[in-house]
Amino acid sequence: MPLPSVSTRFLFFTGKGGVGKTSLSCATGLLLAEAGKRVLIVSTDPASNLDEVLGVSLNQAPTAVPGAEGLSALNIDPEAAARAYRERMVGPYRGILPAAAIQSMEEQFSGACTVEIAAFDEFSQLLGDPAATRGFDHVIFDTAPTGHTLRLLTLPTAWDEFISSSTGGASCLGPLAGLEKQKSLYAATVARLANADETTIILVARPEQSALREAERTRGELAGLGIRNQVLAINGLFSAPHSEDPVASAMSRRAADALAGMPGGLAGLPASSIPFLPRGTVGLESLRLMAHPERAQPATLHEMPPTRLPPGLAGLVDEMACAGHGVIMTMGKGGVGKTSVAAAIAVALARRGGKVVLSTTDPAAHLAATLDGSVAGLRVTRIDPRQEVADYTAEVLAKAGASLDAGGLAMLEEDLRSPCTEEIAVFRAFARTVDEGRDGFVVLDTAPTGHTILLLDAAEAYHREVMRTQGDMPDSVRQLLPRLRDKAYTHVLIITLPEATPVHEAERLQGDLARAGIEPHAWVINQSLLASGTTDPLLCQRGASELPFIRMVADGLAPRCALIPWLAEAPVGVAGLAQMVE
């Protein structure tokens, strides 16, 4: 069987963005349901596409999936969870405390950190409270991309330690009593995650070096948290070792080389592999093919349909280079190639004589491995959350600590130990990096969509607070939101793949940006097999399926559009990246 063989009640699918966690979790759930099990699939991703893959509209209650008896699914909606959590914390005090106190409490629960706390609270109910999922034989968690997943899995310990060590009555988490009530639930959540008889972690990876490196990092970090019952799933394995088609040969060789060089710890895990399929993985029929690939019809197409394709990336880079400075942000669903496109644009701008900073806010930070070299005029930086927290904590203690008595200092130190401190510290670093666009180019390889939107939401909230108080804020923070909205200063590029889910996710992202007053400069369609020149039947069939999504973007969604073909030479290193802009 190509799908992972698992026996525990709780399953977690995790891995680098775009490796196929949602489709594999859904296919596994479908297979278990076909075997007579009652299965619940839960998405904890703030940018979930579970609805689209299963073909059903979901909410925060289990919803039966039509056409799949025994299978149900739900989305943990972070925003809805935050609203419910905020009211649960503030509601009991309405009519008791003064209006000013209620307003202060509501402000405490208005930030991006509250969204994550609330989503975690919902997650803990499902995992830590047996009654919440009593009607199901298996509960499958389709988790967010790796950086977010690791944070989610470490939050039980973080909150538990925070509750144990806190002595004051409030923090940026709100009234401490509200968290204290959940302490036993969080302890049960931690225990269940580490119980190998109850929980299995499925590390999903493509047969690519970067995805396997990320899976190995995840394996080690989870093992360090006591979560050791892990299995490996290789998704989309293409094999054509004797093909004369250069694209097919390159894809096959690249996969074989990546698997041969797999890190030792990962290679020691139980593993399964799912073959490269000729069509996408949206809908129950496609999901069933993942579970039963032998049912797929042989591919017979030997050439791509004739069509008009969007131009390459070079013209877009030339246009942005004329400005001489500013910020370029690559945004989109995890796994669409934001890092590669950002690095390619940065290299191209530097080679055109620009002064360029290439930076990432992605907690998974694959940028250095993608660039793998140096270019005159190009500087690579990373917003490191740990360092930013340390710097921010030291700054706050230095400024405020000297004027506080012992009790006040204890309260301040308590607040800074909260996991929420990271949100503030990273936000300030983001604003500082955007500020560098005054004197040259800043190319930001941003985090996956959910993270990015939370970050921009934080920018909006922070900006409102700055304008209200006119307090002692860094100028970079004061100017951040106006700069993000200034089309002459910031060019937002939405990156997508020519497939249903990435395009629809990018369309939702464009709507979210519009509500934040930010207009994308262009869309970039990445890794197009249709434009690759392949004649391999299987790849041609997949390439032909791209056409309606390319037309949807180029003719309807994008203000301007560029297309990058699937490249036989991997876009890694300076030379590999340069071919993306040819």
C-alpha positions as CSV (number, residue, x, y, z in Angstrom):
1,M,0.0,0.0,0.0
2,P,1.5,3.4,-1.0
3,L,-0.1,5.3,1.9
4,P,1.5,5.1,5.4
5,S,0.4,2.1,7.4
6,V,-0.7,3.4,10.8
7,S,-2.5,1.9,13.8
8,T,-2.8,4.7,16.4
9,R,-5.9,6.7,16.9
10,F,-4.3,10.1,16.4
11,L,-2.3,10.9,13.2
12,F,-0.4,14.1,12.4
13,F,0.7,14.9,8.9
14,T,3.5,17.5,8.9
15,G,6.2,18.7,6.6
16,K,7.5,21.5,4.4
17,G,4.8,23.6,2.7
18,G,3.5,22.2,-0.6
19,V,4.6,18.6,0.0
20,G,1.1,17.3,0.0
21,K,0.1,17.1,3.6
22,T,-3.6,17.9,3.0
23,S,-4.0,15.5,0.1
24,L,-2.2,12.7,1.9
25,S,-4.1,13.2,5.1
26,C,-7.4,13.2,3.2
27,A,-6.4,10.1,1.1
28,T,-5.5,8.3,4.3
29,G,-8.7,9.2,6.0
30,L,-10.7,8.1,3.0
31,L,-8.9,4.7,3.0
32,L,-9.6,4.2,6.7
33,A,-13.2,5.1,6.1
34,E,-13.4,2.6,3.3
35,A,-12.2,0.0,5.8
36,G,-15.2,0.8,8.0
37,K,-13.6,3.2,10.4
38,R,-15.1,6.5,11.6
39,V,-12.6,9.2,10.8
40,L,-12.3,12.9,11.6
41,I,-9.9,15.1,9.6
42,V,-8.9,18.4,11.3
43,S,-7.0,21.2,9.8
44,T,-5.0,23.4,12.1
45,D,-3.6,25.5,9.2
46,P,-4.6,29.2,9.2
47,A,-4.4,28.9,5.4
48,S,-6.4,25.6,5.2
49,N,-7.6,24.2,1.8
50,L,-9.2,21.2,3.3
51,D,-12.7,22.3,2.0
52,E,-11.4,22.4,-1.6
53,V,-9.6,19.0,-1.5
54,L,-12.6,17.2,0.0
55,G,-15.2,19.2,-1.9
56,V,-17.3,20.2,1.1
57,S,-17.9,23.5,3.0
58,L,-16.4,23.1,6.5
59,N,-16.7,24.9,9.8
60,Q,-15.5,24.3,13.3
61,A,-18.0,21.4,13.8
62,P,-17.4,17.9,12.3
63,T,-19.1,17.8,8.9
64,A,-19.8,14.6,7.0
65,V,-18.0,14.4,3.6
66,P,-20.5,13.5,0.8
67,G,-19.6,10.4,-1.0
68,A,-17.3,9.1,1.7
69,E,-19.3,7.2,4.4
70,G,-17.7,7.4,7.8
71,L,-15.5,10.4,6.9
72,S,-15.9,13.8,8.5
73,A,-13.8,17.0,8.7
74,L,-13.5,20.3,10.3
75,N,-11.4,23.5,10.2
76,I,-10.0,25.2,13.2
77,D,-10.8,28.7,12.1
78,P,-8.2,30.9,14.0
79,E,-10.2,34.1,13.7
80,A,-13.5,32.5,14.9
81,A,-11.6,30.8,17.7
82,A,-10.0,34.1,18.7
83,R,-13.4,35.8,18.8
84,A,-14.9,33.0,21.0
85,Y,-11.8,32.9,23.2
86,R,-11.8,36.7,23.6
87,E,-15.5,36.7,24.7
88,R,-14.9,33.7,27.0
89,M,-12.1,35.6,28.8
90,V,-13.8,39.1,28.8
91,G,-17.5,38.2,29.0
92,P,-17.7,37.3,32.7
93,Y,-16.4,40.7,33.6
94,R,-18.9,42.8,31.6
95,G,-21.2,44.7,34.0
96,I,-18.8,44.1,36.9
97,L,-15.7,46.0,35.9
98,P,-15.6,49.6,34.7
99,A,-15.9,50.2,30.9
100,A,-12.3,51.4,30.8
101,A,-11.1,48.1,32.3
102,I,-13.2,46.1,29.9
103,Q,-11.8,48.1,27.0
104,S,-8.3,47.4,28.3
105,M,-9.0,43.7,28.5
106,E,-10.4,43.6,24.9
107,E,-7.2,45.3,23.7
108,Q,-5.1,42.6,25.3
109,F,-7.0,40.0,23.3
110,S,-6.9,41.9,19.9
111,G,-3.4,40.9,18.7
112,A,-2.2,38.2,16.4
113,C,-0.9,36.2,19.3
114,T,-4.5,35.8,20.6
115,V,-5.3,34.1,17.3
116,E,-2.7,31.5,17.9
117,I,-3.6,31.0,21.5
118,A,-7.2,30.5,20.6
119,A,-6.4,28.0,17.8
120,F,-4.2,26.1,20.2
121,D,-7.0,26.1,22.7
122,E,-9.3,24.4,20.1
123,F,-6.5,22.0,19.2
124,S,-6.1,21.0,22.9
125,Q,-9.8,20.3,23.2
126,L,-9.6,17.9,20.3
127,L,-6.4,16.1,21.4
128,G,-6.5,16.4,25.2
129,D,-10.3,15.9,25.9
130,P,-11.4,12.4,25.1
131,A,-15.1,13.5,25.0
132,A,-14.4,15.9,22.1
133,T,-13.7,13.1,19.6
134,R,-15.5,10.2,21.3
135,G,-17.5,9.3,18.1
136,F,-14.4,8.6,15.9
137,D,-12.0,5.7,15.6
138,H,-9.2,7.9,14.1
139,V,-8.5,11.7,14.3
140,I,-6.2,13.0,11.6
141,F,-4.6,16.4,12.0
142,D,-3.7,18.1,8.7
143,T,-1.2,20.5,10.2
144,A,0.3,23.7,8.9
145,P,3.7,24.0,7.3
146,T,6.6,22.9,9.4
147,G,7.6,26.1,11.3
148,H,4.0,26.7,12.4
149,T,3.5,23.0,13.3
150,L,6.6,22.8,15.5
151,R,5.4,25.9,17.3
152,L,2.0,24.5,17.7
153,L,3.4,21.2,19.1
154,T,5.7,23.0,21.5
155,L,3.0,25.4,22.8
156,P,1.6,23.0,25.3
157,T,4.9,22.9,27.1
158,A,5.4,26.7,26.7
159,W,2.0,27.6,28.1
160,D,2.4,25.0,30.9
161,E,5.8,26.4,31.9
162,F,4.4,30.0,31.7
163,I,1.4,29.1,34.0
164,S,3.7,27.3,36.5
165,S,6.2,30.2,36.7
166,S,3.7,33.1,36.7
167,T,3.0,34.9,39.9
168,G,1.2,38.0,38.8
169,G,-2.5,38.3,37.8
170,A,-2.2,39.3,34.2
171,S,0.1,39.3,31.2
172,C,-0.3,39.8,27.4
173,L,-2.2,36.5,27.6
174,G,-5.0,38.2,29.5
175,P,-6.2,37.3,33.0
176,L,-4.1,34.4,34.2
177,A,-7.0,32.6,35.8
178,G,-8.4,31.9,32.3
179,L,-5.3,29.9,31.5
180,E,-5.0,28.2,34.9
181,K,-8.4,26.5,34.3
182,Q,-6.9,24.8,31.2
183,K,-3.8,23.5,32.9
184,S,-5.0,19.9,33.2
185,L,-6.1,19.9,29.6
186,Y,-2.7,21.2,28.4
187,A,-1.0,18.5,30.4
188,A,-3.2,15.8,28.8
189,T,-2.4,17.3,25.4
190,V,1.4,17.0,26.0
191,A,1.0,13.4,27.2
192,R,-1.0,12.3,24.2
193,L,1.4,13.8,21.7
194,A,4.3,11.8,23.2
195,N,2.3,8.5,23.7
196,A,3.4,6.2,20.9
197,D,0.4,3.9,21.5
198,E,-1.9,6.8,20.7
199,T,-0.2,9.2,18.3
200,T,1.8,8.8,15.1
201,I,3.6,11.6,13.3
202,I,3.7,11.2,9.5
203,L,6.6,13.3,8.0
204,V,5.6,14.1,4.5
205,A,8.3,15.0,1.9
206,R,8.7,15.3,-1.8
207,P,11.7,13.5,-3.2
208,E,13.7,16.7,-3.1
209,Q,16.7,17.6,-1.1
210,S,15.2,20.7,0.6
211,A,12.0,18.8,1.6
212,L,14.0,15.9,3.0
213,R,16.3,18.2,4.9
214,E,13.3,19.9,6.4
215,A,11.8,16.5,7.3
216,E,15.0,15.5,9.1
217,R,15.0,18.8,11.0
218,T,11.4,18.1,12.0
219,R,12.2,14.5,13.0
220,G,15.0,15.7,15.3
221,E,13.1,18.5,16.9
222,L,10.0,16.3,17.5
223,A,12.2,13.6,19.0
224,G,13.6,16.2,21.3
225,L,10.1,16.9,22.5
226,G,9.6,13.2,23.3
227,I,7.5,12.6,20.2
228,R,9.3,9.6,18.6
229,N,6.6,7.5,16.9
230,Q,7.3,8.9,13.4
231,V,7.0,7.5,9.9
232,L,8.1,8.9,6.5
233,A,5.9,9.4,3.4
234,I,7.5,10.3,0.1
235,N,4.9,12.0,-2.1
236,G,5.0,12.4,-5.8
237,L,7.8,10.0,-6.7
238,F,8.5,10.2,-10.4
239,S,10.7,7.5,-12.0
240,A,11.8,7.3,-15.6
241,P,15.5,6.4,-15.4
242,H,15.9,5.5,-19.1
243,S,13.8,8.3,-20.6
244,E,15.3,10.3,-23.5
245,D,13.1,13.3,-22.6
246,P,15.4,15.8,-20.7
247,V,12.7,17.0,-18.4
248,A,11.6,13.5,-17.4
249,S,15.2,12.3,-17.1
250,A,16.1,15.3,-14.9
251,M,13.0,14.9,-12.7
252,S,13.7,11.2,-12.2
253,R,17.5,11.7,-11.5
254,R,16.8,14.6,-9.1
255,A,14.4,12.4,-7.1
256,A,16.8,9.4,-7.1
257,D,19.7,11.6,-6.0
258,A,17.6,13.2,-3.2
259,L,16.5,9.8,-1.9
260,A,20.1,8.4,-2.1
261,G,21.4,11.3,0.0
262,M,18.6,11.2,2.6
263,P,19.8,12.0,6.1
264,G,20.5,8.9,8.2
265,G,17.9,9.6,10.9
266,L,15.2,9.9,8.3
267,A,16.3,6.9,6.4
268,G,15.9,4.8,9.5
269,L,12.2,5.5,9.8
270,P,9.4,3.2,8.4
271,A,8.6,4.7,5.0
272,S,6.1,4.6,2.1
273,S,6.0,6.3,-1.3
274,I,3.2,7.6,-3.4
275,P,3.9,7.8,-7.1
276,F,3.6,11.0,-9.3
277,L,0.1,11.0,-10.6
278,P,-1.1,12.4,-13.9
279,R,-3.6,14.9,-12.4
280,G,-4.1,17.0,-9.3
281,T,-5.4,15.8,-6.0
282,V,-8.6,17.7,-5.6
283,G,-11.8,15.7,-5.1
284,L,-12.6,12.2,-3.9
285,E,-11.8,10.5,-7.2
286,S,-8.3,11.9,-7.3
287,L,-7.7,11.1,-3.6
288,R,-8.7,7.5,-4.2
289,L,-6.1,7.3,-6.9
290,M,-3.5,8.2,-4.3
291,A,-4.6,5.3,-2.2
292,H,-4.9,3.0,-5.3
293,P,-2.4,4.3,-7.9
294,E,-2.7,1.0,-9.9
295,R,-6.2,2.2,-11.0
296,A,-4.8,5.2,-12.9
297,Q,-5.2,5.0,-16.7
298,P,-1.9,5.0,-18.7
299,A,-0.9,8.4,-20.1
300,T,-0.9,8.6,-23.9
301,L,-0.3,12.3,-24.6
302,H,3.0,13.0,-26.3
303,E,2.8,16.8,-26.9
304,M,1.4,19.8,-25.2
305,P,-1.7,21.5,-26.6
306,P,-0.8,24.7,-28.5
307,T,-1.5,27.8,-26.4
308,R,-0.5,31.4,-25.7
309,L,1.6,31.6,-22.5
310,P,2.5,34.6,-20.4
311,P,6.0,36.1,-20.7
312,G,8.9,35.1,-18.5
313,L,10.2,36.8,-15.4
314,A,12.9,39.0,-17.0
315,G,10.5,41.8,-18.1
316,L,9.0,42.1,-14.6
317,V,12.5,42.3,-13.1
318,D,13.6,45.0,-15.6
319,E,10.5,47.1,-14.7
320,M,11.1,46.9,-11.0
321,A,14.8,47.6,-11.4
322,C,13.9,51.0,-12.9
323,A,12.7,52.3,-9.5
324,G,16.3,51.9,-8.1
325,H,15.0,51.0,-4.6
326,G,12.0,49.6,-2.7
327,V,10.6,46.4,-1.3
328,I,9.7,43.3,-3.2
329,M,7.7,40.7,-1.3
330,T,7.0,37.2,-2.6
331,M,3.8,35.8,-1.1
332,G,1.7,32.7,-1.6
333,K,0.8,29.2,-0.4
334,G,3.6,27.1,1.1
335,G,5.6,25.1,-1.5
336,V,4.9,27.3,-4.5
337,G,8.6,28.4,-4.8
338,K,8.5,31.8,-3.0
339,T,12.1,31.3,-1.8
340,S,13.4,30.4,-5.2
341,V,11.6,33.3,-6.9
342,A,12.8,35.7,-4.3
343,A,16.4,34.6,-4.6
344,A,16.3,34.7,-8.4
345,I,14.9,38.2,-8.4
346,A,17.5,39.3,-5.8
347,V,20.3,37.9,-7.9
348,A,18.9,39.5,-11.1
349,L,18.6,42.9,-9.4
350,A,22.2,42.7,-8.0
351,R,23.5,41.7,-11.5
352,R,21.8,44.8,-12.9
353,G,23.8,46.9,-10.5
354,G,21.4,47.2,-7.6
355,K,22.2,47.2,-3.9
356,V,20.1,44.3,-2.7
357,V,19.1,42.8,0.7
358,L,17.5,39.4,0.5
359,S,15.8,38.4,3.7
360,T,13.2,35.9,5.1
361,T,10.6,36.0,7.8
362,D,9.9,32.2,7.2
363,P,10.5,30.2,10.4
364,A,11.7,27.3,8.2
365,A,14.4,29.6,6.6
366,H,15.5,27.7,3.4
367,L,16.9,30.9,1.8
368,A,20.6,30.3,2.4
369,A,20.5,26.7,1.0
370,T,18.7,28.0,-2.1
371,L,21.2,30.8,-2.9
372,D,24.3,28.6,-2.1
373,G,26.7,31.3,-3.2
374,S,27.5,35.0,-3.2
375,V,26.8,37.8,-5.7
376,A,28.4,41.3,-5.7
377,G,25.9,43.8,-4.2
378,L,23.7,41.1,-2.6
379,R,23.5,40.7,1.2
380,V,21.5,37.9,2.7
381,T,19.8,38.3,6.1
382,R,17.3,36.4,8.2
383,I,14.9,37.6,10.8
384,D,15.8,35.0,13.6
385,P,13.0,34.9,16.1
386,R,15.3,33.7,19.0
387,Q,17.7,36.5,18.5
388,E,15.0,39.1,18.0
389,V,13.3,38.0,21.3
390,A,16.6,38.2,23.2
391,D,17.3,41.7,21.8
392,Y,13.8,42.9,22.4
393,T,13.8,41.6,26.0
394,A,17.1,43.2,26.8
395,E,15.9,46.5,25.3
396,V,12.7,46.6,27.3
397,L,14.4,45.6,30.6
398,A,17.0,48.3,30.0
399,K,14.5,51.0,29.3
400,A,11.8,50.1,31.8
401,G,13.4,48.0,34.4
402,A,15.5,50.7,36.1
403,S,12.4,52.6,37.2
404,L,10.5,49.7,38.6
405,D,10.4,48.3,42.1
406,A,10.9,44.6,42.7
407,G,7.2,43.8,42.2
408,G,6.9,45.8,39.0
409,L,10.1,44.2,37.6
410,A,8.8,40.7,38.4
411,M,5.6,41.5,36.5
412,L,7.6,42.8,33.5
413,E,9.8,39.8,33.4
414,E,6.8,37.6,33.6
415,D,5.2,39.3,30.6
416,L,8.5,38.9,28.6
417,R,8.6,35.2,29.3
418,S,5.3,34.8,27.5
419,P,5.4,33.1,24.1
420,C,3.6,36.3,22.8
421,T,6.8,38.3,23.1
422,E,8.1,36.6,19.9
423,E,5.2,38.2,17.9
424,I,6.2,41.7,19.0
425,A,9.9,41.1,18.5
426,V,9.6,39.7,15.0
427,F,7.1,42.4,14.0
428,R,9.6,45.1,14.9
429,A,12.4,43.3,12.9
430,F,10.1,43.1,9.9
431,A,9.4,46.8,10.0
432,R,13.2,47.5,10.3
433,T,13.9,45.3,7.3
434,V,11.2,47.1,5.2
435,D,12.8,50.4,6.2
436,E,16.0,49.4,4.4
437,G,14.2,49.7,1.1
438,R,14.8,53.5,1.2
439,D,18.4,53.1,0.1
440,G,18.3,50.0,-2.1
441,F,16.2,46.9,-2.9
442,V,14.9,44.7,-0.1
443,V,13.6,41.3,-1.4
444,L,11.5,39.6,1.3
445,D,10.9,35.9,1.1
446,T,7.9,35.9,3.3
447,A,6.3,33.1,5.3
448,P,3.4,31.0,3.9
449,T,0.0,32.7,3.5
450,G,-1.5,32.3,7.0
451,H,1.7,33.7,8.6
452,T,1.9,36.6,6.2
453,I,-1.7,37.6,6.7
454,L,-1.3,37.5,10.5
455,L,1.8,39.6,10.1
456,L,0.0,42.2,8.0
457,D,-2.9,42.1,10.4
458,A,-0.5,42.9,13.2
459,A,0.9,45.8,11.1
460,E,-2.6,47.2,10.8
461,A,-3.3,46.9,14.5
462,Y,0.1,48.3,15.5
463,H,-0.4,51.2,13.1
464,R,-3.7,52.1,14.6
465,E,-2.2,52.0,18.1
466,V,0.7,54.2,17.0
467,M,-1.6,56.8,15.4
468,R,-3.7,56.8,18.6
469,T,-0.9,57.2,21.1
470,Q,1.8,58.8,19.1
471,G,4.1,57.1,21.6
472,D,7.8,56.4,21.5
473,M,7.8,54.1,18.5
474,P,10.6,53.5,16.0
475,D,10.1,55.5,12.8
476,S,10.3,52.2,10.9
477,V,7.2,50.9,12.8
478,R,5.4,54.2,12.3
479,Q,6.0,54.1,8.5
480,L,5.4,50.3,7.9
481,L,1.8,50.2,6.9
482,P,2.0,53.3,4.6
483,R,5.0,51.8,2.9
484,L,3.3,48.4,2.4
485,R,0.4,50.3,0.8
486,D,2.6,52.5,-1.4
487,K,2.8,50.8,-4.8
488,A,5.8,52.8,-5.7
489,Y,7.7,51.6,-2.7
490,T,6.4,48.0,-2.2
491,H,5.9,45.5,-5.0
492,V,3.9,42.4,-3.8
493,L,4.3,39.4,-6.1
494,I,1.9,36.6,-5.6
495,I,3.6,33.3,-6.4
496,T,1.5,30.3,-7.4
497,L,1.7,26.9,-9.3
498,P,-0.6,26.1,-12.3
499,E,-2.8,23.9,-10.1
500,A,-6.3,24.3,-8.6
501,T,-5.4,24.6,-4.9
502,P,-2.4,27.0,-5.2
503,V,-4.4,29.3,-7.6
504,H,-7.5,29.4,-5.5
505,E,-5.4,30.0,-2.4
506,A,-3.6,32.8,-4.1
507,E,-7.0,34.3,-5.2
508,R,-8.0,34.3,-1.5
509,L,-4.7,35.9,-0.6
510,Q,-5.3,38.7,-3.1
511,G,-8.7,39.4,-1.5
512,D,-7.1,39.5,1.9
513,L,-4.5,42.0,0.7
514,A,-7.2,44.2,-0.8
515,R,-9.0,44.4,2.5
516,A,-5.7,45.5,4.1
517,G,-5.4,48.2,1.4
518,I,-2.5,46.4,-0.4
519,E,-2.6,45.8,-4.2
520,P,-0.4,43.1,-5.7
521,H,2.0,44.3,-8.4
522,A,2.0,41.0,-10.3
523,W,1.5,37.2,-10.2
524,V,4.2,34.7,-11.0
525,I,3.2,31.2,-12.1
526,N,6.1,28.9,-11.2
527,Q,7.2,25.4,-12.3
528,S,5.0,25.0,-15.4
529,L,5.3,21.7,-17.1
530,L,3.2,23.0,-19.9
531,A,6.1,25.5,-20.7
532,S,8.9,23.0,-20.1
533,G,9.1,21.4,-23.5
534,T,8.7,17.9,-22.2
535,T,7.3,15.1,-24.4
536,D,7.0,12.5,-21.6
537,P,3.4,11.2,-21.7
538,L,2.8,11.4,-18.0
539,L,4.3,14.8,-17.7
540,C,2.4,16.0,-20.8
541,Q,-0.8,14.9,-19.2
542,R,0.0,16.8,-16.0
543,G,1.1,19.8,-18.1
544,A,-2.1,19.8,-20.2
545,S,-4.1,20.0,-17.0
546,E,-2.4,23.3,-16.1
547,L,-3.9,25.2,-19.0
548,P,-7.2,26.4,-17.4
549,F,-5.4,27.6,-14.3
550,I,-2.8,29.6,-16.3
551,R,-5.6,31.2,-18.3
552,M,-7.6,31.9,-15.1
553,V,-4.6,33.8,-13.7
554,A,-3.3,35.5,-16.8
555,D,-6.7,36.6,-18.2
556,G,-8.7,37.3,-15.0
557,L,-6.9,37.5,-11.7
558,A,-3.5,39.1,-12.2
559,P,-2.8,42.8,-13.0
560,R,0.3,41.5,-14.8
561,C,1.6,37.9,-15.0
562,A,4.9,36.1,-15.6
563,L,5.5,32.4,-16.1
564,I,8.5,30.2,-15.1
565,P,8.8,26.8,-16.7
566,W,9.8,23.6,-14.8
567,L,13.6,23.6,-15.2
568,A,15.7,20.6,-15.9
569,E,18.5,22.2,-13.9
570,A,17.4,22.7,-10.3
571,P,17.0,26.4,-9.4
572,V,19.7,26.2,-6.7
573,G,22.8,28.3,-6.6
574,V,23.5,31.5,-8.5
575,A,23.6,29.8,-11.9
576,G,20.5,27.8,-11.3
577,L,18.6,30.8,-10.1
578,A,19.7,33.0,-13.0
579,Q,17.9,30.7,-15.5
580,M,14.6,31.5,-13.8
581,V,14.9,35.1,-15.1
582,E,16.1,34.3,-18.6
